[in-house]
């Protein structure tokens, strides 16, 4: 994982909460929160609007966050992360994602062990000889 710093270096910091003006409608606060937590931008906006009707102070908090949070640099591309979905899943459900990856690796390891066992067995050589006789 790469990071970006205030000095404009090429590294990207994905664990830093910032405004996403490219995907934002007003100031990019909702889009920044959605990128940071891995939520859908549209649903984040709907929740904020509904919460603003229930808690009017949220409008003030939104504009304060718009002033406080830094803007994401132009080379920060959360869309690439959204396309793969892995970053969103890791942020939303890190334990479930890790468990899924662990399960997939165990399955691949078991398949590889069976393959190695077959290739090193006498049955493999016998099957190859039969295939040679068919030709």
C-alpha positions in Angstrom: 0.0 0.0 0.0 1.4 3.4 -0.9 0.8 6.8 0.6 0.6 10.4 -0.3 2.1 13.2 1.7 1.6 16.9 1.9 4.8 17.4 0.0 3.2 15.9 -3.2 5.2 12.7 -3.2 3.8 9.8 -5.3 2.9 7.7 -2.3 -0.8 7.4 -1.5 -2.3 7.2 1.9 -5.7 5.4 1.8 -6.1 5.3 5.6 -6.4 9.1 5.7 -9.9 10.7 5.8 -10.1 13.4 3.2 -12.7 15.1 1.0 -13.2 13.6 -2.4 -14.2 16.6 -4.5 -14.2 14.6 -7.8 -17.1 12.4 -6.6 -18.6 15.0 -4.2 -21.7 17.0 -4.9 -21.3 19.9 -2.5 -17.9 19.7 -0.7 -17.0 16.1 -1.1 -17.4 15.2 2.6 -19.8 12.3 2.0 -17.8 11.0 -0.9 -14.6 11.1 1.3 -16.4 9.3 4.1 -17.7 6.7 1.6 -14.2 6.1 0.2 -12.6 5.9 3.7 -15.1 3.4 5.1 -15.9 1.6 1.9 -19.5 2.5 1.7 -21.6 3.3 -1.3 -21.5 7.1 -2.0 -25.2 7.3 -2.8 -26.3 5.5 0.4 -23.9 7.7 2.4 -25.6 10.8 1.0 -29.1 9.4 1.7 -28.2 8.6 5.3 -26.6 12.1 5.8 -29.7 13.8 4.4 -32.1 11.8 6.6 -29.9 12.3 9.6 -29.8 16.1 8.9 -33.6 16.2 9.1 -33.5 14.4 12.5 -30.4 16.3 13.8 -30.3 19.8 12.2 -26.8 20.4 13.8 -25.5 17.8 11.3 -25.6 20.5 8.6 -23.2 22.6 10.7 -21.0 19.6 11.3 -20.9 18.9 7.6 -19.7 22.4 6.7 -17.1 22.3 9.6 -15.8 19.1 8.2 -15.7 20.6 4.7 -13.4 23.3 6.2 -11.3 21.0 8.3 -10.7 18.0 6.0 -8.0 18.2 3.4 -8.9 17.6 -0.2 -7.6 14.3 -1.8 -4.8 14.9 -4.3 -5.7 14.6 -7.9 -3.7 11.3 -8.3 -5.8 9.7 -5.6 -8.1 7.4 -7.5 -10.7 5.6 -5.3 -12.5 4.4 -8.4 -9.8 1.8 -9.1 -10.4 0.4 -5.6 -14.2 0.4 -6.2 -13.8 -1.5 -9.4 -12.0 -4.4 -7.8 -14.2 -4.3 -4.7 -11.4 -5.7 -2.5 -10.6 -2.4 -0.8 -14.2 -1.9 0.0 -14.7 -5.4 1.4 -11.5 -5.1 3.5 -12.7 -1.8 5.0 -16.3 -2.9 5.5 -15.7 -6.4 6.8 -12.0 -7.0 7.4 -12.4 -10.3 9.4 -14.8 -11.8 6.9 -12.6 -10.8 4.0 -9.5 -12.3 5.7 -11.4 -15.4 6.5 -12.5 -15.7 2.8 -9.0 -15.2 1.6 -7.6 -17.7 4.1 -10.2 -20.3 3.0 -9.3 -19.8 -0.7 -5.6 -20.3 0.1 -6.3 -23.4 2.0 -8.3 -24.8 -0.8 -5.6 -23.9 -3.3 -3.0 -25.5 -1.1 -5.0 -28.7 -0.8 -5.4 -28.8 -4.6 -1.7 -28.2 -5.1 -0.8 -31.0 -2.7 -3.1 -33.4 -4.6 -1.6 -32.4 -7.9 2.0 -32.9 -6.5 1.0 -36.3 -5.1 -0.4 -37.4 -8.5 2.5 -36.1 -10.6 5.1 -37.9 -8.4 3.1 -41.1 -8.3 3.5 -44.1 -10.5 -0.1 -43.6 -11.7 1.0 -40.5 -13.5 3.7 -42.3 -15.5 1.3 -45.1 -16.3 -1.4 -42.6 -17.6 1.2 -40.9 -19.7 2.2 -44.2 -21.3 -1.4 -45.0 -22.1 -1.8 -41.6 -23.7 1.3 -42.3 -25.8 -0.2 -45.6 -27.0 -3.4 -43.9 -28.1 -1.5 -41.7 -30.6 
